[in-house]
Amino acid sequence: MDNARLFLFAALAFVAMLLWQQWQADYGPKPAGLVDSATGQAQTAPGIDVVPDADLPDPATEVAPVTGDAPPAAEPLVEQQLIRVDTDVVQALIDTRGGVVRSLKLKQYPTSLDRPDDWLELIHSDINSAHILQSGLQNKQKLAPTHHDPFRVEQQEYRLADGADELVVPFYWSRDGIEVVKEYRFGRGDYMIEVMHRVRNNSDADWTGNQYRQIQRTRPIDESRLLYTYTGAVYYNEEIKYEKVDFDDMEDGQLKLQSSGGWIAMIQHYFLSAWVPGEDEANLVYTIANTRREPATYTIGMRSQNRVIPVGESSEFRTRLFVGPKLVDRLEEISPGLELTVDYGVLTFLSKPLYWLLDWYHGFVGNWGFAIVLLTLTVKAVFYKLSETSYRSMAKMRKVSPRLKTLKERYGDDRQKMNQAMMELYKTEKINPMSGCLPILVQIPVFIALYWALLESVELRQAPFILWIKDLSVMDPYFVLPILMGASMVVQQRLNPPPPDPVQAKIMMALPFVFTVFFAFFPAGLVLYWVVNNVLSIAQQWIITKRIEAGAKA
């Protein structure tokens, strides 16, 4: 059993895991609260109350995307204008119609290293693609601003002043004695935005209403088929924990469930947008799929319980909005479970400590590439004894390989006698062929977990290593690392005993080429791990083999 077979086992295990995840998505149980498309009845988990559809925002009146990268020139504001907001980390465009966030760019995350001033536009709205953030208030008498109603503003552009820690962007609305101020509060160096609706009741009757928050987006236009990462809606609360609702789920049926605390989000590779209510706030969590529009839009939202504001009094509806990178430490501070949006899959319990160690090494060396090298050394050290058992078994197999070849020539096609003779030889030489397999099988889950830890770490995005490696999250532009990995596999095969079966021998000879091509399209950070792991394995195996051969000669 050699390290080349480890690649084969790891690849098969990884493919099996992806197939299982896809089967779960297509045929597995749906999230609690989905409506049965055949009966039209809501399917609810125990203890979850369904709220009538009449209490939900009407998907038929959803506002269409609006194009535009900048606010219009200074002129009297009409019903729909885009207000620019600039802080040190984000640039946002907020629509005066409904106070909808239609664009938000991340200034510290350019689209490419070649264009540092072309910031990633996580929230966007154009003809072919949209990802927007909606919020508003609901009242049966329509004395509340929804995400369709026009607001008044005092200026067209807001900028975080030097030395200031907070930027407040107010929007004003009033009707029949009800006055509402909608405020966005941006903080310095933070992707968390405080959102507040302050309602003043100057009418002649009590006001009853609630707030809702929505994330609406279209399906992604481009998706990687080789390196799959989930894009879609997720929600969390203490009862259900972390649950995905993909776009197909939304089309199959509407999600409606009562939730206390928690959060809702749309996630994608490296980034997310999330609405985070108060810790104990009760909300209806719902989804809407609008397939009548082209392209179709998919919405996840939450609606609070009704609140009564007596005549002459005021009240505030507060919530938080996070739009930015999946930085684990920051997400853990915001809300329980939000760090789960860094989607490590079923091996989260292994991936999280591996990421923590990687992050700790980065704090020590200041380079993510060298942090990966140190992490590889650590994993190799942890499994040193297991690897040593495997390599000792392979070294003994290598020593007796000439005798195995002689047995094959002697018995020819008589497999029964051949196997008996092999068992006698193994017994005489005290060789257990399976002792080389088990240590490798034990390591496979760790290698897959490390794969997800490296793939999901936004810190590796555009992180340089050395020389030609300018971005560890994309493939090696000159294919140097994949070639080195393939060459290291060839060296490992030379240290291992040749398989007695000619067909198996040909397959093993082809593996270095196959995996070189396969890994050529993998992120450089992942290939770096495999190269370092192979080099360490070669050194360990060479030393063990030489010791056993020297002992045999003595």
LUMGUMAR-505792 format. One record per residue: residue in one letter; x, y, z negated of N, C-alpha, C in turn. Coordinates in steps of 0.2 Angstrom, whole numbers, plus 5000, padded with zeros to 4 digits. Atoms other than C-alpha are relative to their C-alpha. Layout:
<nodes>
aXYZXYZXYZ/...
</nodes>
This chain:
<nodes>
m500449945000500050005000500450065000/d499549944999500950165006499650074999/n500349935000500550355005499650015006/a500449994994499950355023499349974999/r500750035002498550245017499650044995/l500449965004498150365004499650065004/f500449954996497750495017499449975003/l500650034997496650365026499449994995/f500550015005495750325010499750074998/a500349945002495550505005499650035005/a500449974995494950555022499349965000/l500650034999493650415022499550014994/a500449985006493050455004499750075001/f500249934999492950645009499450005005/v500550004995491950605024499349974997/a500650035003490750485014499750054995/m500349955004490550625002499650055003/l500449964996490050745015499449975003/l500650034997488850625023499549994994/w500550015005488050595006499750074998/q500349935001487850785003499550025006/q500549984995487050805020499449955000/w500650045001485850655017499650034994/q500449975006485350735000499750065003/a500349944997485050895010499449995004/d500650014995483950815023499549954997/y500550045003483150675013499949994993/g500150015007483450694995499550044997/p500649975003482250764982500150085001/k500049934999481750944985500050034993/p500049975007481951074971499350014997/a500650005004480651084958499650075002/g500449944999479251204963499850015008/l500150004993479251174982499349985002/v500750024998477551174991500049945005/d500150054996477051014999499750025007/s500249974993476951055018499449965003/a500650044997475650915021499450024996/t500649995004474450955007499950084998/g500049925002474851145004500050014992/q500049995007474951104985500750014997/a499349995003476351164974500249944996/q499750055004477451034967500550034995/t499749965006478051094950500349954995/a499750045005479251024938499650014993/p500450005006478550984920500250074997/g499949945004478251144910500050075005/i500049944995478251264926499350025003/d500749984998476751364930500150045007/v500049974994476351414947499550065000/v500449945000475751594951499750015007/p500450004994474451624965500450045005/d499649964995475151684982499850075000/a500249935000474251844980500450044996/d499649965004475451894968500750015003/l499350004996476951874980500050065005/p499949954994477652004992499749975006/d500250034994476851985009500549995005/p499550014995478051905021499950035007/a500249974993477051975036500250075001/t499849934999477552155032500750014998/e499349995002479352125029500350055005/v499749954996480352275036500549975004/a499550034996481352235051500750034999/p499349975001483252265052500150075003/v499849944997483952435055500750015002/t499350004999485552465064500350074998/g499749945001486752605061500649994995/d499550005004488452615053500250064995/a499849945004488452785046499350044999/p500649965001487152915039500050055006/p500149954995486453035052500350074998/a499749935002487053215053499550034996/a500449965005486453335040499450035003/e500649974998484653385043499449984995/p500650015005482953385033499949925000/l500150075000482753205027499249985002/v500750024998481253115035499949934996/e500250065003480452945030500649954999/q499550065000481952835034500750035002/q499349984999483752885032500549964997/l499550045003485352795028500550044996/i499649965005486252865012500649964999/r499350035001488152835011500250004993/v499850005006488852784995500749975000/d499350025000490752774992500349994993/t499750005006491652704977500749975002/d499350034998493452634976500049935003/v500050074998492952454980499449995005/v500550014995491352474991499850065003/q500449954996490452575004499449975002/a500650034999488652555005499550055004/l500549974997487152615015499449984998/i500650015003485552635006499450035004/d500649974996483852665016499650044995/t500549975004482752795009499349975001/r500650045000481352685015500149944995/g500050055005481152575000500649994996/g499450005004482852604993500449935002/v499750074998483452445003500750015001/v499350004999485352415003500149965007/r499950034993485652385022500749995002/s499350014998487552385022500450014994/l499649995006488852355009500749975003/k499350024998490752345014500449994994/l499650015005492052275003500750035002/k499449964998493552395004500749964999/q499450045002494852264996500049945004/y500050064996494352135009499950015007/p500049994993494752175027499849945004/t500250064995494052065041500649965002/s499450034998495852025046500650044997/l499449975002497652065041500250055005/d499849954994497852155058499650065000/r500449945000496452275054499850024993/p500149995007496652325036499450054998/d500549955002495352475037499349975003/d500650024998494052365045499749954995/w500250045006493152305029499549955001/l500550055000492152155027499350034998/e500749985001490252195029499649954997/l500450055003489452075017499350015001/i500749984999487752165017500050035007/h500049974993487252205035499349995003/s500750004997485752235046500150025008/d500049984993485852225065499549965004/i500550044996484852145079500049935000/n499950075000485551975078500149974994/s499850035007486051955060499850054995/a500249965005485452025044500149974993/h499950035007485852005025499950074996/i500249945003484952145015499749994993/l500250015007484452174997499450054999/q500649965001482652234993499850004993/s500350005007481852284977499550055000/g500549965001480352374971499549994995/l500550015005478752394960499449985004/q500750024998477052314962499550024996/n500649985003475352384957499449995004/k500650014996473652334962499750065003/q500249944997473152514965500550035005/k499449974995474752534976500350064997/l499749945003475352664964500749984997/a499350035001477152594965500350005006/p499650014993478552604978500249935001/t499750064998478852444986500650015005/h499449994996480352414998499850025007/h500249964994479252495012499950074999/d500249935001478852655004500650055000/p499549954999479852815008500250044993/f499749975006480952894994500350075002/r499749944999481553074992500749994997/v499350005003483453104989500250075000/e499749935001484453254984500650015005/q499449994995485953224996500149945004/q499950054996486453115010500649964999/e499450045001488153055004500250014992/y499850005007488753004986500749975000/r499350025000490652984982500250004993/l499850005007491352924966500650054999/a499549955001492353064959500749984997/d499350025003494253054954499950004993/g500050005007494353004936499349984997/a500750035002492452954935500049935000/d500150075000491952784930499449975002/e500750024998490152784936499850055005/l500349954995489252854951499249985000/v500750015000487352874950499750025006/v500449984994486252874966499349994999/p500750005002484452924962499650015007/f500549994994482952904974499350024996/y500649975003481252994970499449985004/w500750024997479452934973499550034995/s500649985004477753004967499449995004/r500750004997475952974970499550004994/d500649995004474353024961500249994992/g499849995007475253064944500549954998/i499550055001476452914945500750025003/e499449984997478252964946500549954998/v499550055001479652844949500750025002/v499349994998481552864949500349945001/k499650064999482552724957500750025000/e499349985000484352734952500449945001/y499550054999485852634958500650034996/r499449985004487352644946500649965002/f499450044997489052594954500550024995/g499450005005490552564942500750005004/r499450004997492352594946500349935000/g499750065000493252444951499649944999/d500450055001491752334950499549995005/y500550024995490552244961499349994997/m500650005004489152244948499750075001/i500449944999487752374952499450004995/e500650005004486452424939499550035004/v500649974996484752454947499450014995/m500649985005483352544937499550035004/h500649974998481552594941499850044993/r500349965006481052734928499350025002/v500749984998479152754929499750044994/r500349955005478252904921499350005002/n500750004998476352894920499750064998/n500449945001475553064922499350005002/s500750014997473952994929499550004994/d500550005005472352984920499849934998/a500250075002472352794917500749964999/d499450045001473552664911500349975006/w499750034994474752594924500349934998/t499850075000475052404926500449985006/g499750024994476352334937500749964998/n499450045001477952234939500650025005/q499549994995479652234948500249945003/y499850064996480252114961500750025003/r499449994997481952094968500149945005/q500050054994482352004985500750005003/i499450004996483851944995499849975007/q500250024993483451925014500549995005/r499550014995484551855027499849955006/t500150054995484651765043500549945000/r499550055000485551605047500750025002/p499349984998487451625049500049985008/i499950014993487851645068500649955001/d499450054999489551555067500149964993/e499950045006489851405055500649955002/s499550044999491451305054499849924999/r500250075001491151115058500549964997/l499550045003492751055052500150014992/l499949995007492851145035499350034998/y500649985002491051155029499950034993/t500149975007490551265015499250035000/y500749995000488751295010499850085000/t500249935000487851455015499250004999/g500750005002486051485008499950034993/a500349975006485051524993500249954994/v499950045006485351464975499750044995/y500349975006484551494958500249964994/y499750035007484951454940499650034995/n500249985007484151454923500249944996/e499750055005484451354907499649935001/e500450065000483051224911500349965006/i499950034994483451184929500850005002/k499349994999485251234929500150035008/y499849974993486051264947499749965005/e500450034994484951224962500150045006/k500049974994485151254980499450005004/v500650004996483751304992500350025007/d499749984993484451295010499450035004/f500549974995483551375025499549955002/d500550054998482751215030499549984994/d500450005005482051195013499450055000/m500549945000481251365014499549995005/e500550014994480451315031499549954998/d500450065002479751155023499550024995/g500549995005478851235009500350064996/q499849945004478851394998500149984993/l499850015007479751384981499650054996/k500349965004478751454967500049974993/l499950025006479251434949500150054995/q499949955006479251524932500749994997/s499350015003481051554925500150054995/s499849955005481751634910500750015001/g499349984999483351734912500349975007/g499850024994484451654925500250055005/w499849954995484851734942499849965007/i500150024993484551714961500650025004/a499449984996485851724974500049975007/m499850034993486351704993500749995000/i499350015000488051624994500349985007/q499650024994489351595008500749994998/h499350015001491151555009500350064997/y499749955004492051664996499650054997/f500449945002490651794994499349984998/l500750015002488951804986499650074999/s500449955002487551924983499549974995/a500450035005486551904967499650054996/w500449965005485051974957500149974993/v499950035007485351954938499550044996/p500549975004483851994927500350004993/g499850005007483952024908500049924998/e499950065002484451874898499449964998/d500650045002482751824892499450025004/e500649984996481651904905499749955004/a500450054997480251804912499950025008/n500149994993480151794931499749955004/l500150054996479351704945500550005006/v499550004995480651644957499649975006/y500350024994480051624975500450005006/t499650004994480651594993499550015005/i500449994994479951655010500449995006/a499750014994480351595027499650035005/n500449974995479751705041500349985007/t499750034994480051605057499650035006/r500349974995478851715067500450055003/r499649954997480251835069500649975003/e499450024997481751815080500650054999/p499950065004482951785072499649994994/a500450015006482051705058500450034994/t499749985006482351775041499849964994/y500150045006482451685024500150044994/t499949965006482151765007499949964994/i500150025007482351724989499950064996/g500149945004481651834976499849984993/m500350015007481051854958499650064998/r500549945002479551954951499949994993/s500050005007479452004933499250004998/q500750005003477851994922499850075000/n500349945000476652134922500150044993/r499949965006476952284910499550065001/v500549955001475752414904500350064998/i499749945002476252594903499450054999/p500649965002474952704894500150075003/v500049934997474552874900500450054996/g499549965003475853004896500649974998/e499350045002477252874893500449985006/s499650034994478652804903500349944998/s499750065001479552644904500549995006/e499450014995481152574913500049925002/f499850074998481352414923500750005002/r499350014999483152364923500249935003/t499750064997484152234933500750015002/r499349994998485852204939500149965007/l499950024993486452174957500849995000/f499350014998488152084961500149995007/v499850014993488852094978500750005001/g499250004999490652044981500349935000/p499650065000491951904980499849954994/k500150055005491751744970500649994996/l499449995005493051794956499749964994/v500350045006492751654943500050044994/d500049975007493251754928499550064999/r500549955000492151904933499349975000/l500750034999490651794937499849974993/e500150035006490851704920499850054995/e500249945005490651874911499350025001/i500749974998489051924920499549964998/s500550045002487951784917500149925000/p499850075000487951594912499849975007/g500150044994488151484927500150035007/l499849974993488551614940500649985003/e499450034998490251544941499949945004/l500150064996489451394949499950015007/t500049994993489251484965500749995003/v499450034998491051444967499949925001/d500350064999490451284975500549945001/y499550064999491651134971499649945001/g500450074998490251004974500049964994/v500150055005490150844964500649994995/l499450015004491950854957500150074997/t499849935004491751024948500449994994/f499750015006492250944932500849995001/l499350004999493950914940500350065004/s499849944996494051064952500150064995/k500049945005493751194938500750004996/p499350005003495351144928500550015004/l499549994995496351134943500150075003/y500049934999495851304948500350044995/w499849965005496151374931500849994999/l499350015001497951294931500350045006/l499749964994498251374949500050074998/d500149935001497651544943500650024994/w499549995006498851524927500750015003/y499350004997500351484938500150065005/h499949944996499951634950500150064995/g499849955004499951744935500750004998/f499350005002501651684931500550015006/v499549994995502451684948499850065005/g500349954996501351814957500049985008/n500150024993501251714974499649945000/w500450065000499851594978500349945003/g499750064997500951484989500449974995/f499650035005502151454975499649974994/a500450025005500751434963499749935002/i500250074998500151284974500649954999/v499450055001501951214974500049984993/l499950015007501951224955499449954998/l500650045001500151144954500149935003/t499850074998500751004965500549964996/l499550035005502250974954499649974994/t500450025006501050964939499649945001/v500450064999499850844947500449945001/k499550064999501350734953500249984993/a499750025007502050734935499449964996/v500550045003500350684928499949935002/f500150074997500250534940500649975001/y499450034999502050494939500049934999/k500050075002501850334930499649955005/l500450044995500450274941500349995007/s499650004993501450324957500649954999/e499450045001502950234949499849935001/t500250074999501950074948499949985007/s500250024993501350084966500750005004/y499350004996503150124972500449944999/r499750065002503849984962499849945004/s500350054996502649864970500250005007/m499849994993503049934987500749985002/a499350025000504849914984500249935000/k500050075000504649734980499849975006/m500250034993503649704995500550015005/r499549994995504949785005500649955000/k499450055001506249664998499849935003/v500250064998505249515002499750005007/s500349994993504649575019500349955005/p499750054995505949465029499849934999/r500350075001505349315020499349995002/l500750004997503549355024500049995007/k499950014993504049375042500149935002/t499850074999504849205041499449954999/l500650045001503249125034499550015005/k500449994994502249205048500249965006/e499750044994503349125061499949934999/r500150085001503248955052499349985001/y500650035000501448945050499550025006/g500449974994500849045065499350024999/d500749985001498949055066499749964995/d500350045006498648935051499950054994/r500149955005497949075040500049974993/q500150035006497548965026500749984997/k499350015002499348895024500450064999/m499649945001500049065027499850044994/n500249975006499049135013500249974994/q499850045006499448995001500850014999/a499249985000501349025005500150074997/m499949945002501149205002499950014993/m500150005007500349184985500549974996/e499450035004501749064980500650055000/l499449955000503049194985499950054995/y500149945004502149334976500149984993/k499950025007502049224960500749994998/t499350015002503849174961500450074999/e499649945000504449354964499650054995/k500449965005503149424951499750065003/i500249944996502349534964499250004999/n500749995000500549594962499850055006/p500249964994499949664979499550064998/m500549955002498449754971500350064996/s499749955004499649844959500250075004/g499949944996500049964973499450045003/c500649964997498250004978499750044994/l500449975005497450044961500250074998/p499849935001498550194957499850055005/i500149954995498250274973499250015000/l500749995000496350244972499850054994/v500149965006496350324955500150085002/q499849934999497150484962499550035005/i500449974994495950504977499550054997/p500549945002494550604967500450064998/v499649945002495950724960500250035007/f499849974994496550754978499450035003/i500649974997494750784984499850064996/a500149945004494450904969500450055001/l499549954998496050994973499850035007/y500249974993495451014991499550054999/w500549955001493851104985500250064996/a499849955004494751204972500450055005/l499649964996495951274986499550035005/l500449974995494551294999499550054997/e500549955003493351394987500350064997/s499749955003494651504980500150065004/v500049944996494351684987500750034999/e499449975001496051734980500549985005/l499550024994496951634994499850035006/r500249964994495951735007500550055001/q499549954998497351835016500650014995/a499550005004498551785003500749985003/p499450024996500351775010500449954996/f499550045003501651645006500750025001/i499349984998503351665014500050005008/l499950004993503951705031499450015005/w500649994995502651665045499349994997/i500750015004501251615032499850064997/k500349945003500351775030499349994997/d500750015003498651705025499949924999/l500050075002498551545016499349975001/s500750034999496651525019499849985008/v500150024993496851505038500649955002/m499550054998497851375048500650035002/d499449974998499651395051500150025007/p500049984993499851495067500549975004/y499550034996501351405073500149924998/f500150085001500851225066500649974997/v499450025003502451215056499949954995/l500150045006501751145040499649935003/p500350064997500651015050500549955003/i499550044997502150955059500549974995/l499650025006503150945043499749944996/m500450055004501750845035500049945004/g499950064996501750725050500749975000/a499350035001503650705049500149974993/s499950035007503550675030499649935000/m500450065000502250535034500449955003/v499650054997503450455046500649974995/v499550025005504850455033499749954995/q500350055005503650375020499949935003/q500150074997503250235032500649965001/r499450035000505050205034500249974994/l499850035007505250175015499549944998/n500550055002503750055015500149945004/p499950064996503749875020499550005006/p500450014994503049845038499449964999/p500650055001501249775038500149945004/p499950064996501249595043499649995006/d500550004995499749615054500250055006/p499749964995500349685071499550065002/v500549954999498649775073500050064995/q500049965006498749855056500750055001/a499449964999500549905060500050065005/k500149954995500049995076499650064997/i500549955003498650085066500550054996/m499649965005499950145053500550045004/m499549964996501150205066499650065003/a500449944997499750315074499850054995/l500349965005499250385057500450075000/p499749935001500550525056499850055006/f500249954994500050595074499350024998/v500749985001498250585069499950054995/f500049955005498450675053500350075001/t499749944998499550805061499550045003/v500549974996498250845073499450024996/f500649995004496850835060500250064995/f499949945005497750955047500350065004/a499849944996498351075061499450054999/f500549955000496651155059499850024993/f500149995007496651155040500350064997/p499649955003497051305029500749994998/a499350025001498851325027500249994992/g499950015007498651325008499949924998/l500150075001497951145009500649965003/v499550044997499251085021500750014996/l499449995004500651165010500049954994/y500150055006499951054995500249935003/w499850074997500150895006500749995002/v499350014998501850935012500449994994/v499650015006502550964995499849934996/n500150065003501650814988500349945004/n499750054996502350705002500850004999/v499349995001504150774999500249974993/l499850035007504050734980499949925000/s500150075000503350564984500549965004/i499450034997504750524996500650004996/a499450005005506050574983499949954995/q500250045005505150474970500149925002/q500050064997504950324981500749975002/w499350024998506750324988500449984994/i499650015006507450334970499849934997/i500250065003506450184964500249945005/t499850054995506750084980500849984999/k499350015001508650114978500249964994/r499850045006508650054960499849935000/i500250074999507649894964500549965005/e499550034995508849854979500749994996/a499450005003510349894968500049944995/g500150055005509649774954500049935004/a500050074997509349634967500749985002/k499350024998511149644973500449984994/a499650015006511849644955499849934998/
</nodes>
